[in-house]
Amino acid sequence: MTPTQVFSIAGMITTPMWILMIFFPKWKVTNYLISFKIVPIILSFIYTIYIINTISINGMPDYGNLDSVMKLFTEENAVLAGWVHYLVFDLIIGMWILNASKKLNIHQLIIAPCLFATFMFGPVGFLLFFIIKIIKQNKLQCS
């Protein structure tokens, strides 16, 4: 399989998970997939294959050196591994947001934009949720 095909497959298995979390957060299937981290585990296997391949060809990159990291992101397999890395971690943060919002009893209409922002812009969605979480916790303490 080419990296382009794997890139497409990674997107095809990630996007439905986000749709489930945003639109069907209470559905049994959604909760099962979140509880067992099925999609992040599949993506983690893909990441592992591509990062090992990259390291075996190019050696271990110097992550403390911007030039070394920039060089790493000029190689197709490394870029694919990096993209899958983002997909996995954004998805895990999205799952955490959803679980935390349920515990805090934050309405899904408020959480949906946080999840969408996490899907599209990672840390922006996390920051938005964290602000909402702090507000919600302060309201609970004041009442």
DRENNUDO-635906 format. One record per residue (C-alpha): residue number from 1; residue in three letters; chain; x, y, z. Coordinates in nm, 2 decimals. Layout:
<sites>
(site NUM ala A (X Y Z))
...
</sites>
This chain:
<sites>
(site 1 met A (0.00 0.00 0.00))
(site 2 thr A (0.13 0.35 -0.08))
(site 3 pro A (0.15 0.62 0.18))
(site 4 thr A (-0.12 0.81 -0.01))
(site 5 gln A (-0.35 0.51 0.03))
(site 6 val A (-0.27 0.48 0.40))
(site 7 phe A (-0.33 0.85 0.44))
(site 8 ser A (-0.68 0.81 0.29))
(site 9 ile A (-0.75 0.50 0.50))
(site 10 ala A (-0.65 0.68 0.82))
(site 11 gly A (-0.89 0.96 0.74))
(site 12 met A (-1.16 0.72 0.65))
(site 13 ile A (-1.15 0.54 0.99))
(site 14 thr A (-1.10 0.86 1.19))
(site 15 thr A (-1.38 1.08 1.05))
(site 16 pro A (-1.66 0.84 1.14))
(site 17 met A (-1.54 0.83 1.50))
(site 18 trp A (-1.56 1.21 1.52))
(site 19 ile A (-1.91 1.20 1.37))
(site 20 leu A (-2.02 0.95 1.63))
(site 21 met A (-1.87 1.15 1.92))
(site 22 ile A (-2.02 1.48 1.80))
(site 23 phe A (-2.37 1.36 1.69))
(site 24 phe A (-2.42 1.03 1.87))
(site 25 pro A (-2.22 1.06 2.20))
(site 26 lys A (-2.46 0.85 2.41))
(site 27 trp A (-2.50 0.57 2.16))
(site 28 lys A (-2.38 0.23 2.28))
(site 29 val A (-2.15 0.18 1.98))
(site 30 thr A (-1.99 0.52 2.04))
(site 31 asn A (-1.93 0.44 2.40))
(site 32 tyr A (-1.79 0.10 2.32))
(site 33 leu A (-1.54 0.25 2.07))
(site 34 ile A (-1.44 0.52 2.32))
(site 35 ser A (-1.40 0.27 2.61))
(site 36 phe A (-1.18 0.04 2.42))
(site 37 lys A (-1.00 0.31 2.21))
(site 38 ile A (-1.05 0.09 1.90))
(site 39 val A (-0.97 0.36 1.64))
(site 40 pro A (-0.67 0.51 1.82))
(site 41 ile A (-0.52 0.16 1.86))
(site 42 ile A (-0.56 0.08 1.49))
(site 43 leu A (-0.40 0.42 1.41))
(site 44 ser A (-0.12 0.36 1.66))
(site 45 phe A (-0.03 0.04 1.47))
(site 46 ile A (-0.01 0.23 1.15))
(site 47 tyr A (0.20 0.50 1.31))
(site 48 thr A (0.44 0.24 1.46))
(site 49 ile A (0.49 0.08 1.12))
(site 50 tyr A (0.57 0.41 0.95))
(site 51 ile A (0.79 0.56 1.22))
(site 52 ile A (0.99 0.24 1.25))
(site 53 asn A (1.03 0.24 0.87))
(site 54 thr A (1.14 0.61 0.88))
(site 55 ile A (1.39 0.56 1.16))
(site 56 ser A (1.53 0.24 1.01))
(site 57 ile A (1.61 0.43 0.68))
(site 58 asn A (1.71 0.77 0.82))
(site 59 gly A (1.82 0.70 1.18))
(site 60 met A (1.68 0.86 1.49))
(site 61 pro A (1.60 1.22 1.43))
(site 62 asp A (1.73 1.49 1.67))
(site 63 tyr A (1.40 1.62 1.81))
(site 64 gly A (1.58 1.90 1.99))
(site 65 asn A (1.70 2.05 1.66))
(site 66 leu A (1.45 2.23 1.44))
(site 67 asp A (1.65 2.17 1.12))
(site 68 ser A (1.65 1.79 1.19))
(site 69 val A (1.27 1.79 1.25))
(site 70 met A (1.21 2.00 0.93))
(site 71 lys A (1.42 1.75 0.73))
(site 72 leu A (1.22 1.47 0.88))
(site 73 phe A (0.90 1.63 0.75))
(site 74 thr A (1.03 1.63 0.39))
(site 75 glu A (1.01 1.25 0.37))
(site 76 glu A (0.68 1.09 0.27))
(site 77 asn A (0.67 0.81 0.53))
(site 78 ala A (0.77 1.05 0.81))
(site 79 val A (0.50 1.30 0.71))
(site 80 leu A (0.25 1.02 0.71))
(site 81 ala A (0.36 0.90 1.05))
(site 82 gly A (0.34 1.26 1.18))
(site 83 trp A (-0.01 1.30 1.04))
(site 84 val A (-0.13 0.97 1.20))
(site 85 his A (0.03 1.09 1.52))
(site 86 tyr A (-0.19 1.40 1.51))
(site 87 leu A (-0.50 1.20 1.43))
(site 88 val A (-0.44 0.96 1.73))
(site 89 phe A (-0.37 1.23 1.99))
(site 90 asp A (-0.65 1.46 1.87))
(site 91 leu A (-0.89 1.17 1.89))
(site 92 ile A (-0.78 1.07 2.23))
(site 93 ile A (-0.82 1.43 2.35))
(site 94 gly A (-1.17 1.43 2.19))
(site 95 met A (-1.26 1.11 2.38))
(site 96 trp A (-1.13 1.26 2.70))
(site 97 ile A (-1.34 1.58 2.64))
(site 98 leu A (-1.65 1.37 2.58))
(site 99 asn A (-1.60 1.16 2.89))
(site 100 ala A (-1.52 1.46 3.11))
(site 101 ser A (-1.82 1.65 2.97))
(site 102 lys A (-2.05 1.37 3.07))
(site 103 lys A (-1.91 1.36 3.43))
(site 104 leu A (-1.96 1.74 3.45))
(site 105 asn A (-2.31 1.72 3.29))
(site 106 ile A (-2.22 1.97 3.02))
(site 107 his A (-2.48 1.97 2.74))
(site 108 gln A (-2.38 1.81 2.41))
(site 109 leu A (-2.46 2.13 2.22))
(site 110 ile A (-2.19 2.30 2.41))
(site 111 ile A (-1.94 2.02 2.37))
(site 112 ala A (-2.00 1.96 2.00))
(site 113 pro A (-1.81 2.28 1.90))
(site 114 cys A (-1.52 2.18 2.13))
(site 115 leu A (-1.51 1.84 1.96))
(site 116 phe A (-1.52 1.99 1.61))
(site 117 ala A (-1.25 2.23 1.70))
(site 118 thr A (-1.04 1.95 1.84))
(site 119 phe A (-1.09 1.75 1.52))
(site 120 met A (-0.99 2.04 1.30))
(site 121 phe A (-0.74 2.23 1.51))
(site 122 gly A (-0.64 2.00 1.80))
(site 123 pro A (-0.52 2.23 2.09))
(site 124 val A (-0.79 2.50 2.01))
(site 125 gly A (-1.07 2.25 2.09))
(site 126 phe A (-0.89 2.14 2.40))
(site 127 leu A (-0.84 2.50 2.52))
(site 128 leu A (-1.21 2.58 2.45))
(site 129 phe A (-1.32 2.28 2.64))
(site 130 phe A (-1.09 2.36 2.93))
(site 131 ile A (-1.23 2.71 2.96))
(site 132 ile A (-1.59 2.57 2.96))
(site 133 lys A (-1.48 2.31 3.22))
(site 134 ile A (-1.34 2.57 3.45))
(site 135 ile A (-1.66 2.78 3.42))
(site 136 lys A (-1.88 2.48 3.48))
(site 137 gln A (-1.67 2.38 3.79))
(site 138 asn A (-1.68 2.73 3.93))
(site 139 lys A (-2.06 2.74 3.89))
(site 140 leu A (-2.09 2.41 4.07))
(site 141 gln A (-1.87 2.54 4.36))
(site 142 cys A (-2.08 2.86 4.39))
(site 143 ser A (-2.41 2.68 4.41))
</sites>
